């Protein structure tokens, strides 16, 4: 069993068995490039006109807690649509890097359809949880980090001994390899500490990361049980990133 799964996760890392992961990455990148946040589409203008278009775009497709809990049907869809919207190049690239590193192995283990539903479902719950904790906020929330955090949670359960190469800023970005059961709990601890200092203003939605990570870990533990954990080959992730 372990030998077979070592082969399949290796195929996943090489991109041979993860069409959902790479398809979602491509979709997020495409939506970003044609939208106003990238600043590349001349349809949205420039300067102040572009800023107005960006705010309207985020408000339409992102989660606005005050609107979400008013019960409007359109607002109820925003925790799903917001998963495909990003606020900046750094926001997009940081999320997609974590998605690329951890998504393929999780998809290989779950199966394509189940992984797609897992991504959207846990991402929806993550953004909904953040909105519930900030119900009076009128700030738009966008990004795939809640769903990607769920992937990290599932990865920790399914591949706790996988070697993760991490870059630590306080160690001058020296690449060090640790098992996932060391790296990912360290990452989620940083999110928990940051969430304690979080506000309802603009910034990183650390609480969404925590909700997503917890949902992903819980799902994997219930769906797959203790007997399905497997040893996986080394992967890599930049631990210095604040958002997945």
N, C-alpha and C positions, 0 to 999 in steps of 0.2 A: 504493500500500500504506500509506504513512504517513498519507495523507489519510483513508483508510477507518478506520484504527485510531484516529486522533484523534477521529473521530465516536463510535466504540464505547466508548472509555474515558470520553468525556464522558457518554455514557449511563450508564455504570457508576457514575460519581460521583453522578449524579442519582438513583441507586437503581433504574434501569429494567432492569438486566441482571445483578443480583447477588443472586438469591434465596437462595443458600447463605449468603453473608456475613450478610445481614440476618436470615435464619432462625436462624443459629447465635448471633448476638448476642441475639436474642429468647429463645432457649432458655437461654442462660447467665443472662440476667437473671431469667427465670422460675424456674429452679432455685434461684438465690440467694434470691429473695424468699420462696419457700415453705420453704426450708431454715432451720436454726437460726442460721446466721451473720448473717442480716439482723436477727434479733431481732424480727421482725414476726409470726411464727406462734405463737399462744398454746399450741399443742400442746406446744411444747418448754419451756414454763414461763418462769421468770425467775430472775435472781440465780445462785446456785450451781448450781441445777438446769439452767439454760440453758448454763452453761459445761461441765458434764458432757456434755450432749447435743451440744454443738459438738465437743468432743474425740472423742466416739464417732463422730460423723458424718464428721469428717475422716479418722479412722483407717479407717473402713469404705470410703470412696470415694476417698481419696487414696492416694498412693504411699508405702509404708513400706519403705525399702530392705531392712531385715533380713527382712521377711516376703516381699518380692518374690523374693528369691533363695533362699528355702526351697523354692520350686517348687510352691506351692499354686496350683491353677487359678484360684481367685478373685483372688488377688493378681496374677496375670499380666494381668488385665484392668484393673487400677487405673491404669496409665499412660494408658489411654484415658478412663476415667471421671473421672479427676482433671482433665482438660481442661475440664470443665464445672462445676467446683466452685471457689468463691472464698472467701477468708477474711474479707473485710471489704468495706464499701462502696467504700473507696478502691481496694482491689485490683481489684474488679470494674470500676469506672468507668475506671481507668487502662488496663486491658487492652482494654476495649470501645472506648475512644476510638481507640487505635492500630488495632484491628481495623476500625473504621468507616472510618478515613482510608485505609488501605492495602489492605484486603481486596477492595473492589469492583473495582479495576483489575486486581488479580492474578486474580480469578475470571473477569473478562471475557476475559483473555488465555488462561487455561488451559482454560476450559470448566467448567460447573457440576459434573459428576460428578468430573472429574479434580481440581478444586479441593477438593471435599469429602474425597476420598481423600488428597490432599496434606496437608490440614489435620490430619486424624487421624493419618496415618502419620508425618509429621515431628514432630507434637506428642508422639506415643508415643516416638519415638527420643530426643527432647530430655529427657523425663522419665526414660527408661531410662538415658541417659548420665549424668544427674545421680546417679541411684540407684547406678549402678555405681561412680562415684567416691566415693560415701559409703555403701558397702555395710554398714557397721556401725551406721549411724544408725537410730534408732527414731522420728525426727521424721516427721510426715505432710507430704507435699508435694502442694499443690493449685494449680490455676490454669492459664489458657490461654496464659500468656506464652511457653512453649516453642513452641507452634504459631504464635503471632503473630510471634515472632522469625523463624520459618521464612518467613512471608509477607514480612517485611522483607528477608530475604536474597534471595528470589525477585524482589521488587520492584526491588532494587538492580540485579540482572542484567538484568531486562526493561525497566526504565525509568530508566536511570542519569542521564538529563538532565532528568527531571521536576523542576520547581521545587517545593521543599518549604519552607513557611513554618514557622519554628521559633522557639520562645520560650526564650531563654537566661537562667537565673536570675542569672548573674553580670553580665549586661547589663541588669538591672532588667526582665526579661521583655519586652524590646523585640523585636517581631516582625521577623525578618529572613528573606529568601528566598535559598535556596541550592539547587543541584542535588542530587539524591539521592546522587550519587557523593561529595559532600562530607559531607552530613548523616549518612547511615547508617553509613559507616565511622567517623565520629566517635562515634556512639552505640555501635557494637560495641566500640570501643576503651575506652569507659567501662565497659562490661560486663566486658571482659577485666581491666581494672585492679581492678575491684571483686571479681571472682572470685578474684583472688590473695589477697584479704583475707578471703574467705568462710570460714565454718566450717560444721560439720554441725548447728549449732543453728538455731532459728527465724530467719527472715529471708527475703530475696530470693534465689531460686535463680539466681544469675548464670550459673553453669555451664550450666544448662538453656537460658538465652538464647543462649549461644555455640554450643551443640550445635545448637539449632534454626535459628539464623541460617545456620550452615555447611551444614546439611542442605538448607535452602531454596535457598541460592545454588547449591549443587552440583546439585540436582535441575533447576533452571531452566537451568543451563549445559549439562547433558547432554540434557535433553528438547528444548530449543528451539534451541540452537546460537547462533552469533554472528550469523547473518543475520536473526534474528527480533526483534532489539531495535527498539523504536519510540520516537518522540518523543511524550511525553505532556503534557497540560496540567498546570498547577500544582495541587498538593494542599497539605495543611497538616498539621502534627503538632507537638505540644508537646515539644520536645527536652528540657525540664526533667524529664520523668518518668523515674524510674529503671527502671521495668519496663514492657514493652510491653503 
